Amino acid sequence: MKTNIAAFVLMLIAVPLAGELKFFPFHDEFRVSLGIPIFFFFLLWIQRIPPALSGFLAGILVVAFRIGLDSLVQADVSIGALYLKHFPAFFYYLAYAALFQLLRLNQVPYRPVRVGVLSIFIEIIANLVEFSVRHADSMGQLNLEVVGKLLVIAVIRSFFVLGFFNIMQLRQSVLAEEHERKEKERVLLLVSNLYEESVQLRKTLQFAEDITRDGYELYRQLQQVRSLDELDPLARKALSISGQVHEIKKDNQRIHAGLSKLIADEGPSDYMDLPDIMRLIVRTNDKYAASLGKTIQFGIEVNDPFPPLHVYTLLSLMNNLAANAVEAIPKEGTIAISVSRTQGRIEIQVRDNGPGIPDRKKKLVFTPGYTSKYDISGKPSTGMGLYYIREVVKELQGDIELQDDPETGETVFTLLLPIDPLTQKG
């Protein structure tokens, strides 16, 4: 509403000023000015203020402005004479705005063709109203030539205004679409990260279950040692620890259940075309590389057609591998992501020309907690990325391989996944 009020005030200022950019097609006081296109534009823009009110106030201000301006230039002309000269313009703006409101030209959705045709009709009628008020005693001047000139002027002004307004509408649509795309990407990345967190939480639940069981077993063993009374407090302590860990496990179970439900509530929007997923990964990791001060060229290749695939699963897997490759490259390098079909399965390859992984460490990289990456303060990363990938791949009954390309020396991660679990059912 604030935007509409601001536009309304701006219109009341701009229309009288623009009305002084004018010419006189009939060599009398009837003028054609820039004020009308400006007025038309603001009527299209302002949605929550009645057009008739805009026309009423704009008409009053236009007449007042013209009388005030002429009184400064023509000091010997009376205010009454100036009023008679300019007051017909009020009826033009009032008629124009009333017809605009009656025909609902600024209704949603906006229809350019309808607005264009009706705006020409409205302007001709409003011009005829002003013309009849101005020449009430000599309507014989109204003929086909006059109407023809009014029609040409109306077409030109409507074309000019609608062209400019449509450009603005298109620009707003592009900006809105870009905003929507970025917001969708943000949500996709957020949910894909939740997939990774759910795997780690599931691992924590298993650890909590193991500790609870071991704590209770220790309690039972201590209770069996009856000959040493001093062991009773230790037994109770072991039981207490087991109970506390069990409470932690129950809390984590509730969190995991809610997280799993959030991830499991799938709809059509959870599936995307593979090229779109890969372009999202490139955009995300290109920004990540830039934030690390690295220059990395990305390449994507889809060798076979695929149906829409589950975006969160693929995004979390491929994004993890791409981010690892970005971190592995020292300053400049290339990362290539390719996807193809192999014996009814989807084969994903992420390769980079970084320093590579020594053979003795290739088996360790999938171990939870293993890492060779440290931040600027010397703290290691969590070492959960590749472990998470392996766990998800195992759940999907797929395979993951790490090898060096013998020809290029590039590090290549290959995922082999069944297609069926990644496609939408029904």
Legacy VTK file of the C-alpha trace (Angstrom):
# vtk DataFile Version 3.0
C-alpha trace
ASCII
DATASET POLYDATA
POINTS 426 float
0.000 0.000 0.000
2.887 2.361 0.726
4.149 1.841 -2.818
0.716 2.708 -4.219
0.489 5.896 -2.129
3.980 6.965 -3.191
3.103 6.326 -6.851
-0.169 8.231 -6.395
1.618 11.310 -5.021
4.225 11.100 -7.785
1.446 10.949 -10.379
-0.223 14.089 -9.000
3.101 15.913 -9.365
4.221 14.466 -12.705
0.997 14.748 -14.706
0.600 18.571 -14.473
4.298 19.073 -15.233
4.265 16.658 -18.200
1.153 18.391 -19.499
3.289 21.393 -20.454
5.086 19.309 -23.086
2.372 19.831 -25.664
1.198 20.770 -29.160
-2.138 22.050 -30.516
-3.480 19.878 -33.374
-6.563 22.030 -34.062
-4.935 25.456 -33.686
-7.051 26.362 -30.663
-6.847 25.715 -26.905
-7.292 21.941 -27.336
-3.873 20.473 -26.579
-2.176 17.078 -26.891
0.469 16.650 -24.214
2.753 14.179 -22.535
0.582 14.383 -19.439
-1.895 11.821 -20.799
0.641 9.008 -21.421
2.084 9.662 -17.946
-1.417 9.531 -16.456
-2.219 6.304 -18.331
1.004 4.704 -17.123
0.295 5.542 -13.474
-3.272 4.224 -13.737
-1.842 0.882 -14.932
0.751 0.880 -12.147
-1.426 1.884 -9.168
-3.616 -1.048 -8.130
-5.276 -0.128 -4.821
-6.461 3.445 -5.403
-9.659 3.933 -7.477
-8.781 5.347 -10.914
-11.771 7.717 -10.729
-10.262 9.363 -7.634
-6.951 9.701 -9.456
-8.695 11.333 -12.420
-10.672 13.723 -10.219
-7.615 14.962 -8.302
-5.320 14.966 -11.331
-7.874 17.007 -13.285
-8.137 19.614 -10.518
-4.343 19.910 -10.172
-3.802 20.133 -13.943
-6.301 22.993 -14.241
-4.888 24.764 -11.157
-1.310 24.376 -12.412
-2.137 25.723 -15.875
-4.042 28.712 -14.439
-1.176 29.491 -12.040
1.468 29.176 -14.760
-0.435 31.333 -17.261
-1.153 33.979 -14.626
2.602 34.405 -14.191
3.209 34.635 -17.934
0.076 36.610 -18.866
-0.328 39.061 -15.989
-2.955 41.115 -17.861
-5.370 38.167 -18.215
-7.936 37.675 -15.454
-8.169 34.476 -13.414
-11.743 34.040 -14.691
-10.600 34.076 -18.293
-7.818 31.609 -17.543
-10.319 29.342 -15.782
-12.614 29.328 -18.817
-9.597 28.512 -20.974
-8.377 25.522 -18.969
-11.316 24.025 -17.056
-12.358 21.633 -19.916
-9.151 19.638 -19.271
-10.667 18.572 -15.942
-13.455 16.723 -17.771
-10.902 14.921 -19.935
-9.077 13.434 -16.921
-12.308 12.647 -15.100
-13.867 10.920 -18.124
-10.650 9.032 -18.901
-10.264 7.719 -15.344
-13.962 6.882 -14.955
-13.956 4.783 -18.140
-10.647 3.207 -17.090
-12.237 2.118 -13.808
-15.500 1.027 -15.432
-13.682 -1.200 -17.958
-11.199 -2.411 -15.290
-8.113 -1.931 -17.420
-5.735 -2.556 -14.518
-7.352 -5.829 -13.491
-5.253 -8.926 -12.812
-4.145 -10.809 -14.852
-2.837 -8.069 -17.098
-3.878 -8.536 -20.771
-1.868 -6.235 -23.073
-4.056 -6.595 -26.189
-7.275 -5.889 -24.317
-5.730 -2.924 -22.509
-4.312 -1.530 -25.755
-7.604 -1.664 -27.672
-9.721 -0.300 -24.815
-7.219 2.467 -23.980
-7.578 3.798 -27.547
-11.350 3.768 -27.148
-11.135 5.498 -23.744
-8.832 8.231 -25.010
-11.063 8.992 -28.004
-14.141 9.247 -25.752
-12.282 11.428 -23.224
-11.002 13.671 -26.023
-14.540 14.012 -27.391
-15.787 14.929 -23.916
-13.182 17.686 -23.588
-13.793 18.808 -27.156
-17.568 19.054 -26.584
-17.084 21.035 -23.345
-14.591 23.372 -24.980
-16.704 23.851 -28.140
-20.203 23.420 -26.749
-21.490 26.298 -28.868
-19.812 25.129 -32.066
-20.024 21.335 -32.265
-20.039 21.692 -36.033
-16.246 21.681 -35.818
-16.438 17.983 -34.929
-16.020 16.053 -38.183
-14.308 12.948 -39.530
-10.989 14.771 -39.884
-11.043 15.752 -36.220
-12.008 12.213 -35.127
-9.301 10.784 -37.397
-6.646 12.972 -35.780
-7.863 11.968 -32.318
-7.692 8.293 -33.323
-4.126 8.595 -34.621
-3.038 10.428 -31.469
-4.725 7.807 -29.253
-3.055 4.908 -31.088
0.408 6.509 -30.885
0.104 7.361 -27.197
-1.318 3.956 -26.250
1.403 2.160 -28.209
4.090 4.247 -26.517
2.760 3.741 -22.983
1.997 0.033 -23.343
5.394 -0.605 -24.902
7.129 0.995 -21.939
4.802 -0.654 -19.408
5.248 -4.087 -20.991
9.018 -3.702 -20.823
8.693 -2.972 -17.107
6.379 -5.966 -16.642
8.823 -8.213 -18.476
11.695 -6.934 -16.378
9.752 -7.586 -13.179
8.878 -11.085 -14.383
12.531 -11.832 -15.121
13.574 -10.564 -11.684
10.800 -12.560 -9.994
11.759 -15.696 -11.904
15.421 -15.229 -10.967
14.464 -14.734 -7.307
12.267 -17.838 -7.420
15.079 -19.859 -9.006
17.572 -18.806 -6.330
15.085 -19.552 -3.565
14.366 -22.982 -5.047
18.089 -23.701 -5.274
18.532 -22.653 -1.642
15.770 -25.033 -0.530
17.142 -27.868 -2.664
20.599 -27.489 -1.143
19.124 -27.256 2.346
17.138 -30.476 1.972
20.078 -32.269 0.356
22.163 -31.302 3.400
19.423 -32.747 5.602
19.940 -36.066 3.833
23.556 -36.033 4.894
22.673 -35.030 8.451
20.120 -37.850 8.675
22.822 -40.418 7.880
25.106 -39.015 10.559
22.239 -38.908 13.056
21.414 -42.527 12.264
25.050 -43.415 12.989
24.850 -41.540 16.296
21.699 -43.473 17.211
23.514 -46.736 16.611
26.445 -45.615 18.776
24.035 -44.565 21.541
22.322 -47.954 21.345
25.690 -49.737 21.617
26.780 -47.614 24.601
23.444 -48.195 26.366
23.749 -51.928 25.895
27.412 -51.995 27.020
26.603 -49.832 30.060
23.782 -52.107 31.138
25.960 -55.174 30.591
28.653 -53.602 32.794
26.009 -52.944 35.478
24.914 -56.590 35.430
28.496 -57.834 35.691
29.240 -55.515 38.614
26.063 -56.609 40.380
27.215 -60.185 40.197
30.355 -59.371 42.223
28.625 -59.575 45.634
31.756 -60.092 47.690
32.985 -56.534 47.194
30.540 -53.992 48.640
32.493 -51.092 47.195
31.440 -52.213 43.704
27.748 -51.459 44.390
28.155 -47.670 43.831
30.040 -48.430 40.630
27.223 -50.675 39.457
24.649 -47.964 40.160
26.864 -45.465 38.353
27.096 -47.751 35.311
23.307 -48.126 35.327
22.902 -44.332 35.594
25.217 -43.737 32.632
23.340 -46.332 30.624
20.057 -44.579 31.432
21.396 -41.148 30.481
22.681 -42.399 27.145
19.325 -44.072 26.580
17.583 -40.706 27.108
19.933 -39.101 24.584
19.113 -41.873 22.144
15.349 -41.327 22.614
15.726 -37.585 21.947
17.768 -38.298 18.848
15.173 -40.813 17.703
12.467 -38.159 17.869
14.660 -35.738 15.901
15.474 -38.435 13.352
11.799 -39.396 12.984
10.820 -35.788 12.263
13.725 -35.339 9.874
12.908 -38.565 8.064
9.259 -37.560 7.694
10.292 -34.188 6.275
12.540 -35.863 3.727
10.034 -38.608 2.919
7.143 -36.211 2.108
7.869 -36.259 -1.608
5.971 -34.612 -4.417
6.478 -33.924 -8.133
8.704 -30.950 -7.307
11.196 -33.342 -5.666
12.113 -34.710 -9.106
14.064 -32.745 -11.710
15.635 -33.296 -15.085
19.233 -34.417 -14.740
20.770 -31.503 -16.724
19.028 -29.035 -14.381
20.438 -30.821 -11.328
23.935 -30.755 -12.800
23.712 -27.060 -13.693
22.668 -26.328 -10.112
25.700 -28.244 -8.833
27.997 -26.265 -11.134
26.528 -22.904 -10.055
26.820 -23.823 -6.379
30.386 -25.080 -6.555
31.508 -22.282 -8.836
30.502 -19.871 -6.060
32.213 -22.113 -3.500
35.452 -22.115 -5.524
35.310 -18.320 -5.861
34.863 -17.978 -2.091
38.071 -20.001 -1.633
39.930 -17.811 -4.123
40.224 -20.607 -6.685
39.717 -20.551 -10.452
38.057 -23.780 -11.553
36.526 -24.678 -14.907
33.487 -26.954 -14.666
32.182 -29.265 -17.345
28.995 -31.346 -17.417
27.953 -34.079 -19.812
24.802 -36.216 -20.001
25.296 -39.027 -22.472
21.879 -40.695 -22.297
18.257 -39.633 -21.723
16.879 -40.049 -18.204
13.456 -39.506 -16.635
13.187 -36.868 -13.881
15.283 -38.101 -10.948
15.090 -37.566 -7.188
16.811 -34.237 -6.823
17.770 -34.365 -3.136
19.501 -37.743 -3.307
21.493 -36.961 -6.448
22.200 -33.395 -5.369
23.592 -34.448 -2.003
25.797 -37.170 -3.546
27.121 -35.217 -6.525
27.452 -31.966 -4.608
29.577 -33.676 -1.955
31.915 -35.118 -4.578
32.132 -31.801 -6.448
32.837 -29.864 -3.233
35.577 -32.350 -2.306
37.129 -31.837 -5.735
37.001 -28.049 -5.299
38.775 -28.373 -1.950
41.389 -30.737 -3.393
42.467 -28.385 -6.217
45.158 -25.971 -4.940
44.501 -22.851 -7.029
43.422 -23.593 -10.595
42.007 -26.700 -12.207
39.110 -28.463 -13.871
36.212 -30.561 -12.625
34.152 -32.673 -15.020
30.841 -34.346 -14.135
29.438 -36.901 -16.554
26.396 -39.177 -16.372
25.482 -42.151 -18.539
23.548 -45.434 -18.479
25.439 -48.637 -17.780
23.528 -51.934 -17.821
20.307 -50.393 -16.516
22.073 -48.310 -13.906
23.059 -44.671 -13.775
26.814 -44.093 -13.801
28.039 -40.793 -12.360
31.668 -39.767 -12.707
33.243 -36.761 -10.999
36.846 -36.186 -12.018
39.323 -33.465 -11.130
42.948 -32.697 -11.996
43.979 -31.972 -8.413
47.029 -33.533 -6.710
45.247 -36.890 -6.341
45.009 -39.342 -3.453
47.946 -41.647 -2.623
47.233 -45.348 -3.084
47.821 -46.095 0.610
45.032 -43.664 1.554
42.432 -44.679 -1.019
40.804 -47.198 1.325
40.894 -44.807 4.258
38.972 -41.948 2.620
35.626 -43.712 3.201
36.355 -44.232 6.913
34.201 -42.010 9.174
36.307 -39.242 10.686
39.212 -39.604 8.258
40.274 -36.318 6.694
43.264 -34.670 5.087
41.681 -31.197 5.061
42.250 -28.526 7.677
40.954 -24.969 7.958
43.164 -21.880 8.349
43.234 -22.355 12.133
44.492 -25.930 11.774
41.236 -27.634 12.762
40.401 -30.756 10.741
37.128 -31.194 8.873
34.590 -33.749 10.081
35.666 -36.403 7.581
32.055 -37.484 7.108
31.450 -36.513 3.472
32.736 -39.619 1.699
31.498 -41.880 4.502
28.040 -40.388 4.013
28.237 -40.968 0.248
29.229 -44.587 0.764
26.356 -45.179 3.212
23.758 -43.677 0.877
25.134 -45.650 -2.067
24.932 -48.851 0.006
21.309 -48.074 0.957
20.494 -47.670 -2.735
22.282 -50.986 -3.437
24.830 -49.268 -5.607
28.628 -49.118 -5.779
31.258 -46.410 -5.444
34.785 -46.553 -6.846
37.833 -44.351 -6.508
40.566 -44.600 -9.101
43.093 -42.600 -11.110
42.676 -42.164 -14.836
45.792 -43.837 -16.330
45.835 -41.453 -19.306
45.187 -38.073 -17.680
46.166 -38.792 -14.091
42.868 -37.317 -12.911
41.178 -38.480 -9.719
37.883 -40.162 -10.640
34.994 -40.998 -8.310
32.437 -43.286 -9.955
28.962 -43.953 -8.585
26.873 -46.815 -9.977
23.251 -46.526 -8.823
20.072 -48.366 -9.769
17.732 -45.990 -11.613
14.450 -47.304 -10.216
14.805 -45.990 -6.607
15.636 -42.530 -8.011
12.560 -42.182 -10.232
9.061 -41.137 -9.234
6.586 -43.924 -8.590
3.096 -43.889 -9.978
LINES 1 427
426 0 1 2 3 4 5 6 7 8 9 10 11 12 13 14 15 16 17 18 19 20 21 22 23 24 25 26 27 28 29 30 31 32 33 34 35 36 37 38 39 40 41 42 43 44 45 46 47 48 49 50 51 52 53 54 55 56 57 58 59 60 61 62 63 64 65 66 67 68 69 70 71 72 73 74 75 76 77 78 79 80 81 82 83 84 85 86 87 88 89 90 91 92 93 94 95 96 97 98 99 100 101 102 103 104 105 106 107 108 109 110 111 112 113 114 115 116 117 118 119 120 121 122 123 124 125 126 127 128 129 130 131 132 133 134 135 136 137 138 139 140 141 142 143 144 145 146 147 148 149 150 151 152 153 154 155 156 157 158 159 160 161 162 163 164 165 166 167 168 169 170 171 172 173 174 175 176 177 178 179 180 181 182 183 184 185 186 187 188 189 190 191 192 193 194 195 196 197 198 199 200 201 202 203 204 205 206 207 208 209 210 211 212 213 214 215 216 217 218 219 220 221 222 223 224 225 226 227 228 229 230 231 232 233 234 235 236 237 238 239 240 241 242 243 244 245 246 247 248 249 250 251 252 253 254 255 256 257 258 259 260 261 262 263 264 265 266 267 268 269 270 271 272 273 274 275 276 277 278 279 280 281 282 283 284 285 286 287 288 289 290 291 292 293 294 295 296 297 298 299 300 301 302 303 304 305 306 307 308 309 310 311 312 313 314 315 316 317 318 319 320 321 322 323 324 325 326 327 328 329 330 331 332 333 334 335 336 337 338 339 340 341 342 343 344 345 346 347 348 349 350 351 352 353 354 355 356 357 358 359 360 361 362 363 364 365 366 367 368 369 370 371 372 373 374 375 376 377 378 379 380 381 382 383 384 385 386 387 388 389 390 391 392 393 394 395 396 397 398 399 400 401 402 403 404 405 406 407 408 409 410 411 412 413 414 415 416 417 418 419 420 421 422 423 424 425
